[in-house]
Amino acid sequence: MKGGGGKMSGTKPGGKKAAKTNKERYGTDFYELIGRIGGKISRGGGFAKDPELARRAGKKGGLASRKKK
């Protein structure tokens, strides 16, 4: 097997295994803590602050996904 080496990164079972490992290492509230940290440092920018920006970005993405290659 070339490259992969039997790793599960990027797969659903791999994600569950990683979540289990993180909870064992850092506690069952690991994801709650990192979410809280992210919320504290957020400045409310991006799409939350500018719906027009979200509309323009969505339009670009939609057009790009429909282009024929």
Secondary structure as GFF3:
##gff-version 3
##sequence-region A 1 69
A	DSSP	alpha_helix	12	26	.	.	.	ID=ss1
A	DSSP	alpha_helix	30	41	.	.	.	ID=ss2
A	DSSP	three_ten_helix	46	48	.	.	.	ID=ss3
A	DSSP	alpha_helix	51	66	.	.	.	ID=ss4
###
